[in-house]
Amino acid sequence: MTISGQALTGKTALITGGASGIGRATALLFAREGAAVAITDLNEPAGRRVVEEITHEGIIPHLENRETLRQAQGRSWGTRKAIFEPADVTRAADCRRVVTRMLREFGAIHILFNNAGITRRASVVELSEEDWDRVMAVNVKAIFLMCREVIPVMASNGGGSIINTSSGWGLAGGARAAVYCASKGAVVLLTKAMAIDHGPQKIRVNCICPGDTDTNMLRDEAGQLKEDETRFLADSAKRPLGRIGTPEEIAQAALYLASDASSFVTGTSLVVDGGGLAGSG
């Protein structure tokens, strides 16, 4: 699914949860593909580091051999544009502030990647009301709040692409993950509903359903379940491809949905999980 070249030249992208994991990988990839990127996250130091990576170090695309690298070093890849705005995306005022700053800095929003997410590994009888509310707020309410701000902007500019992060567990249940499954299942149907409502405005809305991916959140799950991390990751790799995914692989899926390569794709749930759901009914 790798898309070569400057697939997002002239575009602007807003990424929530952009300070680490899938969000960070996507911010770096989108910038490499020519987009001006706005990142928001609660982790301000990490978010600012991602902006530094984009704007100060420069990003040379993946190159297959030294000759190609030599040729690339003689080219100008342009100035990378990125900003960070700290925010709690479960708060309407914070979402509004992020969008206002992005418009002030970049003038438009062409791509929104609603990627912020958390998990609490517990059954319904183990789960606290506070944890239920927090997971639903970050994983679902935040998408509603950010889309409410961004969709009118996209509509006035002639359209755009919204990408939501769901999960394989948004399509199939998992053990001791009641609120996470509920929230990610909600993201799948919220995506479809928005695709129907806003297709006439030339706004495409899709979601990605990753399988287990090598992020801090996955490793934190082992701690929540009080399991040995090495064993937990080995169990997570038990799928047809025999491994967990990388943030960069999920970022490639986001690039596809953000780019014109998916111009006739909306309302879909793109499963990127190494075959983990292939045997599900």
Secondary structure, 3 states (H helix, E strand, C coil): CCCCCCCCCCCEEEEECCCCHHHHHHHHHHHHCCCEEEEECCCHHHHHHHHHHHHHHCCCCCCCCHHHHHHHHCCCCCCCCEEECCCCCCCHHHHHHHHHHHHHHHCCCCEEEECCCCCCCCCCCCCCHHHHHHHHHHHHHHHHHHHHHHHHHHHHCCCEEEEEECCHHHCCCCCCCHHHHHHHHHHHHHHHHHHHHHHHHCEEEEEEEECCECCHHHHHHHHHCCCCHHHHHHHHCCCCCCCCECHHHHHHHHHHHHCHHHCCCCCCEEEECCCCCCCCC
